[in-house]
Amino acid sequence: MRPWPALALLLPLAAGAQTSDIGDQTRPDEVQVSLPQYPKPENYLPFEVSATTPFAFSIDAKSLSVGADGVVRYTLIAKSAAGALNISFEGMRCADRQYRIYAFGTADKTWHGARNSKWQTIRLDSRNAQRVVLYSDYFCPFAAPIASAEEALRALKSGGNPRSGLTD
């Protein structure tokens, strides 16, 4: 159980055109990446953010990667108690404690690029508690990125990265 209050998570609305290659042209160290396959429920790996959150969070196992640029990329699924899904393809830069939303999933199971896709600081607030948990407990223990997608998968399946000190 996390010590944070209930989340009032509101993911921004999807906007922009469908794209297959994405990257940050303002950072020469970031690699070009392709959008992953649209997530399937059988590949969801749930993780707990807070016992009081109104959302259930999962990562799509098939989308996890660690780029040559050190960015952990993943598809995040947020499911409301009513069953509504918010799906986003994101990146996390551990050394800078930042995240970026590349694209949003739509009801027709396609990706649409995020209108304002830029690196943002991961802050502990109601909109980012899930990213704080991913950062500290799974993808960036002690601000060091995971070495591989396999390490992230093991961490998600066991309830935390052993390097973070949080495993079941």
C-alpha positions as CSV (number, residue, x, y, z in Angstrom):
1,M,0.0,0.0,0.0
2,R,1.3,3.4,-0.9
3,P,1.0,6.5,1.4
4,W,-0.5,8.7,-1.3
5,P,-4.1,9.9,-1.2
6,A,-6.7,8.8,-3.7
7,L,-5.8,9.7,-7.2
8,A,-7.9,12.0,-9.4
9,L,-6.1,10.9,-12.5
10,L,-7.0,12.7,-15.7
11,L,-4.9,11.7,-18.7
12,P,-4.9,14.4,-21.4
13,L,-7.0,13.8,-24.5
14,A,-5.3,12.2,-27.5
15,A,-4.5,14.5,-30.3
16,G,-2.3,14.6,-33.4
17,A,-1.7,12.2,-36.2
18,Q,-0.9,8.5,-36.2
19,T,2.8,8.0,-36.5
20,S,5.1,5.1,-36.7
21,D,8.5,6.6,-35.7
22,I,8.8,8.9,-32.7
23,G,11.6,10.6,-30.9
24,D,12.8,13.9,-29.5
25,Q,14.5,15.8,-32.2
26,T,15.7,18.4,-29.7
27,R,17.8,15.7,-27.9
28,P,20.4,14.1,-30.1
29,D,21.0,11.3,-27.6
30,E,17.4,10.0,-27.9
31,V,16.9,7.3,-30.4
32,Q,14.0,7.1,-32.9
33,V,11.5,4.5,-31.7
34,S,8.5,2.9,-33.3
35,L,5.1,2.6,-31.7
36,P,4.5,-0.8,-30.2
37,Q,1.6,-3.1,-31.2
38,Y,-1.6,-2.1,-29.5
39,P,-1.8,-3.8,-26.1
40,K,-3.9,-6.9,-25.5
41,P,-5.4,-7.6,-22.1
42,E,-3.6,-11.0,-21.8
43,N,-0.3,-9.1,-21.8
44,Y,-1.2,-6.6,-19.0
45,L,1.0,-6.8,-15.9
46,P,-0.8,-5.0,-13.0
47,F,1.0,-2.9,-10.4
48,E,-0.3,-1.3,-7.3
49,V,-0.2,2.5,-6.9
50,S,-2.4,2.9,-3.8
51,A,-5.2,1.0,-2.2
52,T,-7.4,4.1,-2.4
53,T,-6.8,4.9,-6.1
54,P,-9.9,4.8,-8.3
55,F,-7.8,3.3,-11.1
56,A,-6.2,-0.1,-11.7
57,F,-2.8,0.3,-13.5
58,S,-1.0,-2.1,-15.7
59,I,2.0,-2.2,-18.1
60,D,1.8,-4.0,-21.4
61,A,4.5,-6.7,-21.2
62,K,5.1,-6.7,-24.9
63,S,5.8,-3.0,-25.1
64,L,8.6,-2.8,-22.5
65,S,12.0,-1.8,-23.8
66,V,15.2,-0.1,-22.7
67,G,16.7,1.9,-25.5
68,A,20.3,2.5,-26.3
69,D,19.6,6.0,-24.9
70,G,18.8,4.6,-21.5
71,V,15.1,5.5,-21.8
72,V,12.6,2.9,-20.5
73,R,9.6,2.7,-22.8
74,Y,6.3,1.1,-22.0
75,T,2.6,1.2,-22.6
76,L,0.6,2.3,-19.5
77,I,-3.0,1.2,-19.0
78,A,-5.2,2.9,-16.5
79,K,-8.6,1.3,-16.0
80,S,-11.4,3.1,-14.1
81,A,-13.8,1.3,-11.7
82,A,-16.4,1.7,-14.5
83,G,-14.2,-0.1,-17.0
84,A,-13.0,2.9,-19.0
85,L,-9.4,2.6,-20.3
86,N,-6.8,5.3,-20.7
87,I,-3.8,3.9,-22.7
88,S,-0.6,5.7,-23.4
89,F,2.8,4.9,-24.8
90,E,5.5,6.6,-22.6
91,G,9.2,6.9,-21.9
92,M,11.0,7.3,-18.6
93,R,14.4,8.9,-18.3
94,C,15.7,7.7,-14.9
95,A,18.8,10.0,-14.5
96,D,16.6,13.1,-15.0
97,R,13.5,11.8,-13.2
98,Q,11.4,12.6,-16.3
99,Y,8.7,11.0,-18.4
100,R,7.3,11.7,-21.8
101,I,4.0,10.6,-23.4
102,Y,4.6,9.7,-27.0
103,A,1.1,8.6,-28.0
104,F,-2.4,7.7,-26.8
105,G,-4.4,4.6,-27.6
106,T,-7.9,5.1,-29.0
107,A,-11.1,3.0,-28.9
108,D,-10.4,1.8,-32.4
109,K,-7.1,0.3,-31.2
110,T,-4.8,2.7,-33.0
111,W,-2.2,5.1,-31.7
112,H,-2.4,8.9,-32.0
113,G,0.6,11.1,-31.3
114,A,0.4,13.3,-28.2
115,R,0.0,16.9,-29.2
116,N,2.4,18.2,-26.6
117,S,5.0,15.4,-26.3
118,K,7.8,16.8,-24.2
119,W,9.9,15.6,-21.3
120,Q,8.3,16.5,-17.9
121,T,9.5,16.0,-14.3
122,I,7.9,13.2,-12.4
123,R,6.3,14.8,-9.4
124,L,4.3,13.3,-6.6
125,D,0.8,14.5,-7.3
126,S,-2.5,12.9,-8.1
127,R,-1.7,12.9,-11.9
128,N,1.7,11.2,-11.6
129,A,1.5,8.8,-8.6
130,Q,1.6,5.9,-11.0
131,R,4.8,7.2,-12.6
132,V,6.4,7.8,-9.2
133,V,5.7,4.1,-8.4
134,L,7.1,2.9,-11.7
135,Y,10.1,5.1,-11.3
136,S,11.0,4.2,-7.7
137,D,9.8,0.6,-7.4
138,Y,10.2,-0.9,-10.9
139,F,12.1,1.0,-13.6
140,C,14.6,3.3,-11.8
141,P,15.7,1.9,-8.4
142,F,18.0,4.5,-6.8
143,A,17.7,6.6,-10.0
144,A,19.5,4.0,-12.1
145,P,17.7,2.6,-15.1
146,I,16.9,-1.1,-15.3
147,A,19.3,-3.0,-17.5
148,S,16.7,-4.7,-19.7
149,A,13.0,-5.3,-20.4
150,E,13.4,-8.7,-18.7
151,E,14.4,-7.0,-15.5
152,A,11.3,-4.8,-15.7
153,L,9.1,-7.9,-16.3
154,R,10.6,-9.7,-13.3
155,A,10.1,-6.6,-11.1
156,L,6.4,-6.2,-12.2
157,K,5.7,-9.9,-11.7
158,S,7.3,-10.0,-8.2
159,G,5.9,-6.7,-6.9
160,G,9.0,-4.6,-7.1
161,N,12.6,-4.4,-8.3
162,P,14.9,-6.2,-5.8
163,R,17.3,-3.2,-6.1
164,S,14.5,-0.9,-4.8
165,G,14.1,-3.1,-1.7
166,L,10.4,-3.6,-2.5
167,T,9.5,-7.1,-3.4
168,D,6.7,-9.4,-2.1
